[in-house]
Amino acid sequence: MVEVPEDVEVSELPFTHARIKRMVRDKASEGQYVRSNVYYGLNMLLGEIAEEIIDNMMETEAAYVEKHHLDNAAKKYEKVENIIKEKERVSRKLEALSADVEKLSREIQQSDY
């Protein structure tokens, strides 16, 4: 969870506040309002992610930081979508297995009578 301090200043944010607000507002539906702490929180979260990727990228001993260093440092975040899809697949499989178990249980109960 992103902690947004009450006294956070726009100048303390890692990215331009206006750009983050514009990105969120572009996706908001008509009549949908976004609280200011959401903008601040998103900005801070993106800053934390960028900081982690940069730290991982700079662990190289190479004289030049190349694109593959960025790819390697960011792969954790790129794999999240695959993990979510796998979780959904496993969940569907478990639901199907549960339905099969219930069906077999009913058949066993009916055969006892």
C-alpha positions as CSV (number, residue, x, y, z in Angstrom):
1,M,0.0,0.0,0.0
2,V,1.3,3.4,-0.9
3,E,1.5,5.8,2.0
4,V,0.7,9.4,1.1
5,P,1.8,11.8,3.7
6,E,-0.6,14.6,4.5
7,D,2.0,17.3,3.9
8,V,3.4,16.0,0.6
9,E,4.4,18.8,-1.7
10,V,4.1,18.7,-5.5
11,S,7.8,19.7,-5.7
12,E,8.7,16.5,-3.7
13,L,7.1,14.1,-6.2
14,P,9.3,12.1,-8.6
15,F,7.3,13.0,-11.7
16,T,5.5,16.1,-12.9
17,H,2.2,16.2,-11.1
18,A,0.4,17.7,-14.1
19,R,1.4,14.8,-16.3
20,I,0.2,12.2,-13.8
21,K,-3.1,14.0,-13.4
22,R,-3.6,14.3,-17.1
23,M,-2.9,10.5,-17.6
24,V,-5.5,9.6,-14.9
25,R,-8.1,12.1,-16.2
26,D,-7.7,10.8,-19.7
27,K,-8.9,7.4,-18.5
28,A,-11.6,8.6,-16.1
29,S,-15.2,8.3,-17.2
30,E,-17.5,11.3,-17.6
31,G,-18.6,12.4,-14.1
32,Q,-15.9,10.3,-12.4
33,Y,-13.9,12.2,-9.9
34,V,-10.4,11.3,-8.6
35,R,-9.3,12.4,-5.1
36,S,-6.0,14.3,-5.0
37,N,-4.3,11.7,-2.8
38,V,-4.7,9.2,-5.7
39,Y,-2.6,11.4,-7.9
40,Y,0.0,11.8,-5.2
41,G,0.0,8.1,-4.4
42,L,0.3,7.0,-8.1
43,N,3.2,9.5,-8.5
44,M,4.9,8.1,-5.5
45,L,4.3,4.5,-6.5
46,L,5.7,5.1,-10.0
47,G,8.7,6.8,-8.4
48,E,9.4,3.8,-6.1
49,I,9.1,1.4,-9.1
50,A,11.5,3.6,-11.1
51,E,13.9,3.8,-8.2
52,E,14.0,0.0,-7.9
53,I,14.6,-0.5,-11.6
54,I,17.3,2.1,-11.6
55,D,19.0,0.5,-8.6
56,N,18.9,-2.9,-10.3
57,M,20.2,-1.5,-13.5
58,M,23.1,0.2,-11.9
59,E,24.4,-3.0,-10.3
60,T,26.3,-3.7,-13.5
61,E,30.0,-3.5,-13.6
62,A,29.8,-2.5,-17.3
63,A,31.1,1.0,-18.4
64,Y,27.9,1.5,-20.4
65,V,24.4,0.8,-19.2
66,E,22.6,-0.8,-22.2
67,K,19.0,-1.6,-23.0
68,H,19.4,-5.2,-21.9
69,H,20.3,-3.9,-18.4
70,L,17.0,-2.1,-18.4
71,D,15.1,-5.2,-19.7
72,N,16.7,-7.3,-17.0
73,A,15.9,-4.8,-14.2
74,A,12.3,-4.4,-15.3
75,K,11.5,-8.1,-16.0
76,K,9.9,-8.4,-12.5
77,Y,7.2,-5.9,-13.5
78,E,6.8,-7.3,-17.0
79,K,6.1,-10.8,-15.6
80,V,3.3,-9.6,-13.4
81,E,0.8,-9.8,-16.3
82,N,1.8,-13.4,-16.9
83,I,1.5,-14.3,-13.2
84,I,-2.0,-12.8,-13.2
85,K,-3.1,-14.8,-16.2
86,E,-1.7,-17.9,-14.7
87,K,-3.5,-17.3,-11.5
88,E,-6.8,-16.8,-13.4
89,R,-6.1,-20.1,-15.3
90,V,-5.5,-22.0,-12.1
91,S,-8.6,-20.5,-10.5
92,R,-10.7,-21.7,-13.4
93,K,-9.2,-25.1,-13.3
94,L,-9.9,-25.3,-9.5
95,E,-13.5,-24.3,-10.1
96,A,-13.9,-27.0,-12.7
97,L,-12.4,-29.6,-10.3
98,S,-14.7,-28.4,-7.5
99,A,-17.7,-28.8,-9.8
100,D,-16.5,-32.4,-10.7
101,V,-16.1,-33.3,-7.0
102,E,-19.6,-32.0,-6.2
103,K,-21.0,-34.0,-9.1
104,L,-19.2,-37.2,-8.0
105,S,-20.4,-36.6,-4.4
106,R,-24.0,-36.3,-5.6
107,E,-23.7,-39.5,-7.6
108,I,-22.2,-41.4,-4.6
109,Q,-25.0,-40.1,-2.4
110,Q,-27.7,-41.1,-4.9
111,S,-26.2,-44.6,-5.3
112,D,-26.4,-45.2,-1.5
113,Y,-30.2,-45.1,-1.6
